[in-house]
Amino acid sequence: MIFSKKKIIIAYTIEKCSKCGMQRKREFIDGDYLFSESSKCNSCDGTTKIEKIFGEELE
Ligand SMILES: [Zn+2]
């Protein structure tokens, strides 16, 4: 059997809280860009910033 290999790349965003250092991985959303303020931290009252955006391949 032959499968045509189709690769799907899923983009992820890593958010990091500048106050407590908590990191969270979530799926990339349109409009995300590096070092922008993203959302409220879950564990303190700080704000998370986007630390990294990367793609992962799904096979
Ligand atoms: Zn925090």
N, CA, C, O and the ligand as a Tripos MOL2 file, in Angstrom:
@<TRIPOS>MOLECULE
protein
  237   235    60     0     0
PROTEIN
NO_CHARGES

@<TRIPOS>ATOM
      1 N           0.8390   -1.2090    0.0000 N.3       1 MET1
      2 CA          0.0000    0.0000    0.0000 C.3       1 MET1
      3 C           0.8730    1.2580    0.0000 C.2       1 MET1
      4 O           1.8980    1.3240    0.6790 O.2       1 MET1
      5 N           0.4630    2.2000   -0.7380 N.am      2 ILE2
      6 CA          1.2470    3.4450   -0.7770 C.3       2 ILE2
      7 C           0.4340    4.6010   -0.2050 C.2       2 ILE2
      8 O          -0.6860    4.8860   -0.6310 O.2       2 ILE2
      9 N           1.0240    5.2270    0.7390 N.am      3 PHE3
     10 CA          0.3910    6.4290    1.2950 C.3       3 PHE3
     11 C           1.1610    7.6430    0.7970 C.2       3 PHE3
     12 O           2.3890    7.6720    0.8660 O.2       3 PHE3
     13 N           0.4740    8.6060    0.3140 N.am      4 SER4
     14 CA          1.1690    9.8560    0.0080 C.3       4 SER4
     15 C           1.3690   10.5860    1.3250 C.2       4 SER4
     16 O           0.4300   10.8240    2.0850 O.2       4 SER4
     17 N           2.6030   10.9240    1.5620 N.am      5 LYS5
     18 CA          2.9010   11.5380    2.8570 C.3       5 LYS5
     19 C           2.5540   13.0110    2.8420 C.2       5 LYS5
     20 O           3.1710   13.8260    2.1560 O.2       5 LYS5
     21 N           1.5750   13.3020    3.6030 N.am      6 LYS6
     22 CA          1.1550   14.6940    3.6910 C.3       6 LYS6
     23 C           1.5050   15.1890    5.0800 C.2       6 LYS6
     24 O           1.0600   14.6250    6.0800 O.2       6 LYS6
     25 N           2.2800   16.2130    5.1400 N.am      7 LYS7
     26 CA          2.6620   16.6960    6.4540 C.3       7 LYS7
     27 C           1.8260   17.9060    6.8460 C.2       7 LYS7
     28 O           1.6240   18.8540    6.0870 O.2       7 LYS7
     29 N           1.3670   17.8090    8.0490 N.am      8 ILE8
     30 CA          0.5960   18.9260    8.5690 C.3       8 ILE8
     31 C           1.4440   19.5930    9.6310 C.2       8 ILE8
     32 O           1.9810   18.9350   10.5230 O.2       8 ILE8
     33 N           1.5570   20.8730    9.5280 N.am      9 ILE9
     34 CA          2.3300   21.5850   10.5450 C.3       9 ILE9
     35 C           1.3820   22.3960   11.4180 C.2       9 ILE9
     36 O           0.6000   23.2200   10.9440 O.2       9 ILE9
     37 N           1.4890   22.1280   12.6980 N.am     10 ILE10
     38 CA          0.6790   22.8660   13.6550 C.3      10 ILE10
     39 C           1.5800   23.8830   14.3420 C.2      10 ILE10
     40 O           2.6570   23.5450   14.8330 O.2      10 ILE10
     41 N           1.1380   25.0990   14.3700 N.am     11 ALA11
     42 CA          1.9410   26.1310   15.0310 C.3      11 ALA11
     43 C           1.5200   26.2830   16.4790 C.2      11 ALA11
     44 O           0.3340   26.2980   16.8090 O.2      11 ALA11
     45 N           2.5230   26.3950   17.3310 N.am     12 TYR12
     46 CA          2.2700   26.5800   18.7530 C.3      12 TYR12
     47 C           2.9000   27.8750   19.2440 C.2      12 TYR12
     48 O           3.8690   28.3790   18.6770 O.2      12 TYR12
     49 N           2.3330   28.3790   20.2860 N.am     13 THR13
     50 CA          2.8390   29.5820   20.9190 C.3      13 THR13
     51 C           3.2000   29.2500   22.3640 C.2      13 THR13
     52 O           2.4230   28.6110   23.0740 O.2      13 THR13
     53 N           4.3690   29.6830   22.7900 N.am     14 ILE14
     54 CA          4.7510   29.5340   24.1950 C.3      14 ILE14
     55 C           4.6180   30.8980   24.8700 C.2      14 ILE14
     56 O           5.2450   31.8760   24.4630 O.2      14 ILE14
     57 N           3.8050   30.9360   25.8880 N.am     15 GLU15
     58 CA          3.6330   32.1720   26.6520 C.3      15 GLU15
     59 C           4.4150   32.0500   27.9520 C.2      15 GLU15
     60 O           4.4410   30.9870   28.5730 O.2      15 GLU15
     61 N           5.0420   33.1270   28.3530 N.am     16 LYS16
     62 CA          5.7740   33.0930   29.6060 C.3      16 LYS16
     63 C           5.4020   34.3130   30.4440 C.2      16 LYS16
     64 O           5.3500   35.4440   29.9600 O.2      16 LYS16
     65 N           5.1470   34.0370   31.7090 N.am     17 CYS17
     66 CA          4.8150   35.1270   32.6200 C.3      17 CYS17
     67 C           6.0960   35.8350   33.0240 C.2      17 CYS17
     68 O           7.0690   35.1950   33.4220 O.2      17 CYS17
     69 N           6.0930   37.1430   32.9220 N.am     18 SER18
     70 CA          7.3070   37.8860   33.2470 C.3      18 SER18
     71 C           7.4970   38.0090   34.7560 C.2      18 SER18
     72 O           8.5720   38.3890   35.2180 O.2      18 SER18
     73 N           6.4810   37.6970   35.5050 N.am     19 LYS19
     74 CA          6.5540   37.8440   36.9550 C.3      19 LYS19
     75 C           6.9810   36.5470   37.6490 C.2      19 LYS19
     76 O           7.9500   36.5350   38.4080 O.2      19 LYS19
     77 N           6.2600   35.4660   37.3880 N.am     20 CYS20
     78 CA          6.5800   34.2120   38.0870 C.3      20 CYS20
     79 C           7.2840   33.2000   37.1930 C.2      20 CYS20
     80 O           7.7400   32.1630   37.6750 O.2      20 CYS20
     81 N           7.3770   33.4840   35.9130 N.am     21 GLY21
     82 CA          8.1230   32.5950   35.0290 C.3      21 GLY21
     83 C           7.3400   31.3930   34.5240 C.2      21 GLY21
     84 O           7.9010   30.5180   33.8640 O.2      21 GLY21
     85 N           6.0510   31.3440   34.8300 N.am     22 MET22
     86 CA          5.2250   30.2250   34.3950 C.3      22 MET22
     87 C           5.1460   30.1900   32.8640 C.2      22 MET22
     88 O           4.9480   31.2170   32.2150 O.2      22 MET22
     89 N           5.3040   29.0010   32.3100 N.am     23 GLN23
     90 CA          5.2120   28.8790   30.8600 C.3      23 GLN23
     91 C           4.0060   28.0510   30.4710 C.2      23 GLN23
     92 O           3.6400   27.0830   31.1380 O.2      23 GLN23
     93 N           3.4100   28.4590   29.3840 N.am     24 ARG24
     94 CA          2.2330   27.7420   28.9290 C.3      24 ARG24
     95 C           2.3150   27.5810   27.4140 C.2      24 ARG24
     96 O           2.7020   28.4950   26.6850 O.2      24 ARG24
     97 N           1.9400   26.3970   26.9760 N.am     25 LYS25
     98 CA          1.9530   26.1350   25.5450 C.3      25 LYS25
     99 C           0.5160   26.0820   25.0560 C.2      25 LYS25
    100 O          -0.3290   25.4190   25.6570 O.2      25 LYS25
    101 N           0.2530   26.7630   23.9950 N.am     26 ARG26
    102 CA         -1.0850   26.7040   23.4230 C.3      26 ARG26
    103 C          -0.9700   26.7830   21.9070 C.2      26 ARG26
    104 O           0.0990   27.0550   21.3600 O.2      26 ARG26
    105 N          -2.0780   26.5430   21.2510 N.am     27 GLU27
    106 CA         -2.0400   26.6220   19.8020 C.3      27 GLU27
    107 C          -1.9260   28.0720   19.3500 C.2      27 GLU27
    108 O          -2.4920   28.9850   19.9510 O.2      27 GLU27
    109 N          -1.1870   28.2440   18.2860 N.am     28 PHE28
    110 CA         -0.9890   29.5630   17.7140 C.3      28 PHE28
    111 C          -2.3150   30.1420   17.2310 C.2      28 PHE28
    112 O          -3.1220   29.4540   16.6070 O.2      28 PHE28
    113 N          -2.5150   31.3950   17.5290 N.am     29 ILE29
    114 CA         -3.7180   32.0830   17.0550 C.3      29 ILE29
    115 C          -3.2670   33.2130   16.1350 C.2      29 ILE29
    116 O          -2.2680   33.8820   16.3990 O.2      29 ILE29
    117 N          -3.9910   33.4090   15.0870 N.am     30 ASP30
    118 CA         -3.6880   34.4900   14.1530 C.3      30 ASP30
    119 C          -3.5180   35.8050   14.8970 C.2      30 ASP30
    120 O          -4.3660   36.1850   15.7050 O.2      30 ASP30
    121 N          -2.4330   36.4880   14.6220 N.am     31 GLY31
    122 CA         -2.2160   37.7650   15.2910 C.3      31 GLY31
    123 C          -1.1850   37.6730   16.4050 C.2      31 GLY31
    124 O          -0.7330   38.6930   16.9260 O.2      31 GLY31
    125 N          -0.8090   36.4370   16.7730 N.am     32 ASP32
    126 CA          0.2580   36.2640   17.7580 C.3      32 ASP32
    127 C           1.5680   36.7260   17.1490 C.2      32 ASP32
    128 O           1.8550   36.4310   15.9890 O.2      32 ASP32
    129 N           2.3550   37.4420   17.9180 N.am     33 TYR33
    130 CA          3.7080   37.7290   17.4580 C.3      33 TYR33
    131 C           4.6270   37.8130   18.6630 C.2      33 TYR33
    132 O           4.1930   38.0750   19.7850 O.2      33 TYR33
    133 N           5.8930   37.5870   18.4060 N.am     34 LEU34
    134 CA          6.8770   37.4700   19.4760 C.3      34 LEU34
    135 C           6.9080   38.7010   20.3840 C.2      34 LEU34
    136 O           6.8560   39.8440   19.9280 O.2      34 LEU34
    137 N           6.9930   38.4240   21.6640 N.am     35 PHE35
    138 CA          7.1570   39.4270   22.7050 C.3      35 PHE35
    139 C           5.9620   40.3540   22.8830 C.2      35 PHE35
    140 O           6.0530   41.3770   23.5610 O.2      35 PHE35
    141 N           4.8500   39.9880   22.2720 N.am     36 SER36
    142 CA          3.6570   40.7830   22.5170 C.3      36 SER36
    143 C           3.0270   40.2990   23.8120 C.2      36 SER36
    144 O           3.1920   39.1420   24.1990 O.2      36 SER36
    145 N           2.3070   41.1870   24.4760 N.am     37 GLU37
    146 CA          1.6080   40.7760   25.6800 C.3      37 GLU37
    147 C           0.4420   39.9110   25.2650 C.2      37 GLU37
    148 O          -0.3110   40.2460   24.3510 O.2      37 GLU37
    149 N           0.3060   38.7960   25.9500 N.am     38 SER38
    150 CA         -0.6630   37.8350   25.4800 C.3      38 SER38
    151 C          -1.9000   37.7710   26.3660 C.2      38 SER38
    152 O          -2.9850   38.1750   25.9480 O.2      38 SER38
    153 N          -1.7430   37.2720   27.5690 N.am     39 SER39
    154 CA         -2.9160   37.1310   28.4200 C.3      39 SER39
    155 C          -2.5040   37.2120   29.8820 C.2      39 SER39
    156 O          -1.3280   37.3740   30.2080 O.2      39 SER39
    157 N          -3.4830   37.0960   30.7410 N.am     40 LYS40
    158 CA         -3.2120   37.1090   32.1760 C.3      40 LYS40
    159 C          -2.6630   35.7820   32.6200 C.2      40 LYS40
    160 O          -3.0890   34.7290   32.1460 O.2      40 LYS40
    161 N          -1.7130   35.8350   33.5350 N.am     41 CYS41
    162 CA         -1.1380   34.6140   34.0880 C.3      41 CYS41
    163 C          -2.1590   33.9320   34.9870 C.2      41 CYS41
    164 O          -2.9520   34.5810   35.6690 O.2      41 CYS41
    165 N          -2.1140   32.5980   34.9690 N.am     42 ASN42
    166 CA         -3.0530   31.8390   35.8030 C.3      42 ASN42
    167 C          -2.6260   31.7640   37.2630 C.2      42 ASN42
    168 O          -3.4650   31.6510   38.1570 O.2      42 ASN42
    169 N          -1.3270   31.8260   37.4990 N.am     43 SER43
    170 CA         -0.8660   31.6110   38.8690 C.3      43 SER43
    171 C          -0.5030   32.8800   39.6300 C.2      43 SER43
    172 O          -0.3360   32.8280   40.8490 O.2      43 SER43
    173 N          -0.3780   34.0060   38.9550 N.am     44 CYS44
    174 CA         -0.1630   35.2540   39.6720 C.3      44 CYS44
    175 C          -0.9160   36.3580   38.9150 C.2      44 CYS44
    176 O          -1.6680   36.0780   37.9820 O.2      44 CYS44
    177 N          -0.7080   37.5970   39.3220 N.am     45 ASP45
    178 CA         -1.4390   38.6690   38.6390 C.3      45 ASP45
    179 C          -0.6150   39.3040   37.5180 C.2      45 ASP45
    180 O          -0.9310   40.3940   37.0400 O.2      45 ASP45
    181 N           0.4220   38.6190   37.1170 N.am     46 GLY46
    182 CA          1.2760   39.1240   36.0460 C.3      46 GLY46
    183 C           0.6600   38.9370   34.6700 C.2      46 GLY46
    184 O          -0.4310   38.3870   34.5170 O.2      46 GLY46
    185 N           1.3900   39.4090   33.6820 N.am     47 THR47
    186 CA          0.9440   39.2670   32.3030 C.3      47 THR47
    187 C           1.9270   38.3740   31.5570 C.2      47 THR47
    188 O           3.1410   38.4950   31.7260 O.2      47 THR47
    189 N           1.4040   37.4960   30.7490 N.am     48 THR48
    190 CA          2.2960   36.6270   29.9860 C.3      48 THR48
    191 C           2.6680   37.2820   28.6650 C.2      48 THR48
    192 O           1.8820   38.0050   28.0520 O.2      48 THR48
    193 N           3.8830   37.0030   28.2580 N.am     49 LYS49
    194 CA          4.3500   37.4850   26.9670 C.3      49 LYS49
    195 C           4.6880   36.3020   26.0980 C.2      49 LYS49
    196 O           5.0560   35.2350   26.5900 O.2      49 LYS49
    197 N           4.5610   36.4980   24.8100 N.am     50 ILE50
    198 CA          4.8760   35.4070   23.8930 C.3      50 ILE50
    199 C           6.3770   35.2600   23.7730 C.2      50 ILE50
    200 O           7.0870   36.1720   23.3480 O.2      50 ILE50
    201 N           6.8380   34.0800   24.1610 N.am     51 GLU51
    202 CA          8.2660   33.8220   24.2550 C.3      51 GLU51
    203 C           8.7790   33.1550   22.9860 C.2      51 GLU51
    204 O           9.9070   33.3840   22.5490 O.2      51 GLU51
    205 N           7.9270   32.3330   22.4140 N.am     52 LYS52
    206 CA          8.3930   31.5120   21.3030 C.3      52 LYS52
    207 C           7.2030   31.0930   20.4530 C.2      52 LYS52
    208 O           6.1200   30.8170   20.9680 O.2      52 LYS52
    209 N           7.4190   31.0490   19.1590 N.am     53 ILE53
    210 CA          6.4110   30.5060   18.2520 C.3      53 ILE53
    211 C           7.1210   29.4600   17.4040 C.2      53 ILE53
    212 O           8.1650   29.7290   16.8100 O.2      53 ILE53
    213 N           6.5470   28.2760   17.3550 N.am     54 PHE54
    214 CA          7.2120   27.2270   16.5920 C.3      54 PHE54
    215 C           6.2000   26.2920   15.9650 C.2      54 PHE54
    216 O           5.0320   26.2700   16.3540 O.2      54 PHE54
    217 N           6.6460   25.5360   15.0100 N.am     55 GLY55
    218 CA          5.7640   24.5920   14.3480 C.3      55 GLY55
    219 C           6.1530   23.1670   14.6560 C.2      55 GLY55
    220 O           7.3340   22.8420   14.7790 O.2      55 GLY55
    221 N           5.1450   22.3160   14.7810 N.am     56 GLU56
    222 CA          5.4070   20.9070   14.9830 C.3      56 GLU56
    223 C           4.7210   20.1260   13.8780 C.2      56 GLU56
    224 O           3.5900   20.4220   13.4910 O.2      56 GLU56
    225 N           5.4240   19.1300   13.3810 N.am     57 GLU57
    226 CA          4.8510   18.3440   12.3000 C.3      57 GLU57
    227 C           3.9900   17.2190   12.8380 C.2      57 GLU57
    228 O           4.3530   16.5280   13.7890 O.2      57 GLU57
    229 N           2.8640   17.0580   12.2190 N.am     58 LEU58
    230 CA          2.0220   15.8970   12.5070 C.3      58 LEU58
    231 C           2.1140   14.9770   11.3170 C.2      58 LEU58
    232 O           2.0640   15.4220   10.1700 O.2      58 LEU58
    233 N           2.2470   13.7100   11.5830 N.am     59 GLU59
    234 CA          2.3130   12.7950   10.4480 C.3      59 GLU59
    235 C           1.1280   11.8840   10.3630 C.2      59 GLU59
    236 O           1.0480   11.0580    9.4540 O.2      59 GLU59
    237 ZN          2.7050   34.5840   36.7660 Zn       60 ZN60
@<TRIPOS>BOND
     1     1     2 1
     2     2     3 1
     3     3     4 2
     4     3     5 am
     5     5     6 1
     6     6     7 1
     7     7     8 2
     8     7     9 am
     9     9    10 1
    10    10    11 1
    11    11    12 2
    12    11    13 am
    13    13    14 1
    14    14    15 1
    15    15    16 2
    16    15    17 am
    17    17    18 1
    18    18    19 1
    19    19    20 2
    20    19    21 am
    21    21    22 1
    22    22    23 1
    23    23    24 2
    24    23    25 am
    25    25    26 1
    26    26    27 1
    27    27    28 2
    28    27    29 am
    29    29    30 1
    30    30    31 1
    31    31    32 2
    32    31    33 am
    33    33    34 1
    34    34    35 1
    35    35    36 2
    36    35    37 am
    37    37    38 1
    38    38    39 1
    39    39    40 2
    40    39    41 am
    41    41    42 1
    42    42    43 1
    43    43    44 2
    44    43    45 am
    45    45    46 1
    46    46    47 1
    47    47    48 2
    48    47    49 am
    49    49    50 1
    50    50    51 1
    51    51    52 2
    52    51    53 am
    53    53    54 1
    54    54    55 1
    55    55    56 2
    56    55    57 am
    57    57    58 1
    58    58    59 1
    59    59    60 2
    60    59    61 am
    61    61    62 1
    62    62    63 1
    63    63    64 2
    64    63    65 am
    65    65    66 1
    66    66    67 1
    67    67    68 2
    68    67    69 am
    69    69    70 1
    70    70    71 1
    71    71    72 2
    72    71    73 am
    73    73    74 1
    74    74    75 1
    75    75    76 2
    76    75    77 am
    77    77    78 1
    78    78    79 1
    79    79    80 2
    80    79    81 am
    81    81    82 1
    82    82    83 1
    83    83    84 2
    84    83    85 am
    85    85    86 1
    86    86    87 1
    87    87    88 2
    88    87    89 am
    89    89    90 1
    90    90    91 1
    91    91    92 2
    92    91    93 am
    93    93    94 1
    94    94    95 1
    95    95    96 2
    96    95    97 am
    97    97    98 1
    98    98    99 1
    99    99   100 2
   100    99   101 am
   101   101   102 1
   102   102   103 1
   103   103   104 2
   104   103   105 am
   105   105   106 1
   106   106   107 1
   107   107   108 2
   108   107   109 am
   109   109   110 1
   110   110   111 1
   111   111   112 2
   112   111   113 am
   113   113   114 1
   114   114   115 1
   115   115   116 2
   116   115   117 am
   117   117   118 1
   118   118   119 1
   119   119   120 2
   120   119   121 am
   121   121   122 1
   122   122   123 1
   123   123   124 2
   124   123   125 am
   125   125   126 1
   126   126   127 1
   127   127   128 2
   128   127   129 am
   129   129   130 1
   130   130   131 1
   131   131   132 2
   132   131   133 am
   133   133   134 1
   134   134   135 1
   135   135   136 2
   136   135   137 am
   137   137   138 1
   138   138   139 1
   139   139   140 2
   140   139   141 am
   141   141   142 1
   142   142   143 1
   143   143   144 2
   144   143   145 am
   145   145   146 1
   146   146   147 1
   147   147   148 2
   148   147   149 am
   149   149   150 1
   150   150   151 1
   151   151   152 2
   152   151   153 am
   153   153   154 1
   154   154   155 1
   155   155   156 2
   156   155   157 am
   157   157   158 1
   158   158   159 1
   159   159   160 2
   160   159   161 am
   161   161   162 1
   162   162   163 1
   163   163   164 2
   164   163   165 am
   165   165   166 1
   166   166   167 1
   167   167   168 2
   168   167   169 am
   169   169   170 1
   170   170   171 1
   171   171   172 2
   172   171   173 am
   173   173   174 1
   174   174   175 1
   175   175   176 2
   176   175   177 am
   177   177   178 1
   178   178   179 1
   179   179   180 2
   180   179   181 am
   181   181   182 1
   182   182   183 1
   183   183   184 2
   184   183   185 am
   185   185   186 1
   186   186   187 1
   187   187   188 2
   188   187   189 am
   189   189   190 1
   190   190   191 1
   191   191   192 2
   192   191   193 am
   193   193   194 1
   194   194   195 1
   195   195   196 2
   196   195   197 am
   197   197   198 1
   198   198   199 1
   199   199   200 2
   200   199   201 am
   201   201   202 1
   202   202   203 1
   203   203   204 2
   204   203   205 am
   205   205   206 1
   206   206   207 1
   207   207   208 2
   208   207   209 am
   209   209   210 1
   210   210   211 1
   211   211   212 2
   212   211   213 am
   213   213   214 1
   214   214   215 1
   215   215   216 2
   216   215   217 am
   217   217   218 1
   218   218   219 1
   219   219   220 2
   220   219   221 am
   221   221   222 1
   222   222   223 1
   223   223   224 2
   224   223   225 am
   225   225   226 1
   226   226   227 1
   227   227   228 2
   228   227   229 am
   229   229   230 1
   230   230   231 1
   231   231   232 2
   232   231   233 am
   233   233   234 1
   234   234   235 1
   235   235   236 2
@<TRIPOS>SUBSTRUCTURE
     1 MET1         2 RESIDUE 1 A MET
     2 ILE2         6 RESIDUE 1 A ILE
     3 PHE3        10 RESIDUE 1 A PHE
     4 SER4        14 RESIDUE 1 A SER
     5 LYS5        18 RESIDUE 1 A LYS
     6 LYS6        22 RESIDUE 1 A LYS
     7 LYS7        26 RESIDUE 1 A LYS
     8 ILE8        30 RESIDUE 1 A ILE
     9 ILE9        34 RESIDUE 1 A ILE
    10 ILE10       38 RESIDUE 1 A ILE
    11 ALA11       42 RESIDUE 1 A ALA
    12 TYR12       46 RESIDUE 1 A TYR
    13 THR13       50 RESIDUE 1 A THR
    14 ILE14       54 RESIDUE 1 A ILE
    15 GLU15       58 RESIDUE 1 A GLU
    16 LYS16       62 RESIDUE 1 A LYS
    17 CYS17       66 RESIDUE 1 A CYS
    18 SER18       70 RESIDUE 1 A SER
    19 LYS19       74 RESIDUE 1 A LYS
    20 CYS20       78 RESIDUE 1 A CYS
    21 GLY21       82 RESIDUE 1 A GLY
    22 MET22       86 RESIDUE 1 A MET
    23 GLN23       90 RESIDUE 1 A GLN
    24 ARG24       94 RESIDUE 1 A ARG
    25 LYS25       98 RESIDUE 1 A LYS
    26 ARG26      102 RESIDUE 1 A ARG
    27 GLU27      106 RESIDUE 1 A GLU
    28 PHE28      110 RESIDUE 1 A PHE
    29 ILE29      114 RESIDUE 1 A ILE
    30 ASP30      118 RESIDUE 1 A ASP
    31 GLY31      122 RESIDUE 1 A GLY
    32 ASP32      126 RESIDUE 1 A ASP
    33 TYR33      130 RESIDUE 1 A TYR
    34 LEU34      134 RESIDUE 1 A LEU
    35 PHE35      138 RESIDUE 1 A PHE
    36 SER36      142 RESIDUE 1 A SER
    37 GLU37      146 RESIDUE 1 A GLU
    38 SER38      150 RESIDUE 1 A SER
    39 SER39      154 RESIDUE 1 A SER
    40 LYS40      158 RESIDUE 1 A LYS
    41 CYS41      162 RESIDUE 1 A CYS
    42 ASN42      166 RESIDUE 1 A ASN
    43 SER43      170 RESIDUE 1 A SER
    44 CYS44      174 RESIDUE 1 A CYS
    45 ASP45      178 RESIDUE 1 A ASP
    46 GLY46      182 RESIDUE 1 A GLY
    47 THR47      186 RESIDUE 1 A THR
    48 THR48      190 RESIDUE 1 A THR
    49 LYS49      194 RESIDUE 1 A LYS
    50 ILE50      198 RESIDUE 1 A ILE
    51 GLU51      202 RESIDUE 1 A GLU
    52 LYS52      206 RESIDUE 1 A LYS
    53 ILE53      210 RESIDUE 1 A ILE
    54 PHE54      214 RESIDUE 1 A PHE
    55 GLY55      218 RESIDUE 1 A GLY
    56 GLU56      222 RESIDUE 1 A GLU
    57 GLU57      226 RESIDUE 1 A GLU
    58 LEU58      230 RESIDUE 1 A LEU
    59 GLU59      234 RESIDUE 1 A GLU
    60 ZN60       237 GROUP 0 **** ****
